[in-house]
Amino acid sequence: MKTKLIHEVRAIKNKKEIANIIKAQRISERVLGDVLKVLKTGISEIEIENFIKKYFIKYGAPILSFPPIVSFGKNTANIHHEPSKTKLKKGDTIMFDFGCTVNHYCSDMTRTYFWSEPNSKQKKVYLNVLKAQELALDKIQKGERRAKVIDKVSRDFLGKRYKKNFQHGLGHGVGTVIHEWPNFKPKSEDIIPVGCVMTIEPGIYLKGFGGVRIEDMVLITKNGCVNLTKASKSLESAILSV
Ligand SMILES: [Mn+2]
């Protein structure tokens, strides 16, 4: 018999663990839907953050995976922005990154929106990030399990357009902690096991302009993967009417 390491064992989820993660994700999507309804010009990031917290409590999930990220306008260029008094204005890019826990199992999701019709640059960045995510999802779906190869397909696509702007890993394992083994990173030697839940979250961050990140959670299966995130992410769905 060969010894294993605890992070390798924890990465592989049983049915119950997967059900908890999915349940946490469904609650997050419900909260996201509610947030989109209360957005209005002049509302602040902190007000939205408080709304998110209130609604997670309302839906029976008061323990969050991490502090919610809410950013408007130029603040979306900051990967780990902390909600501030910044107010929403027409033309802004909007970014939400949040998740909750169910029986200690985390969910994680990022969505980017536009407050009224985006300009051509905003649209282009959005479509490129979405494409980068699709390329990685396709790679996994086709059976690729080497983390660095999956990371590379998104990174090369974005690198051709935005140089070295994609400055974080493509994704990470999700479980009882929000960032767990394995990791999609350029130098990762990780092989993604079947039964593991991973995020796929490419992003582009242009200082003084804004950013786009789109993050889904997927379950790695024997032949491909199952996307656990149901929230829409088409460009059309990302354009909000003021
Ligand atoms: Mn994440």
Residues whose N, C-alpha, C, O or C-beta is under 5 A from the ligand:
A	BS01	MN	D108 T199
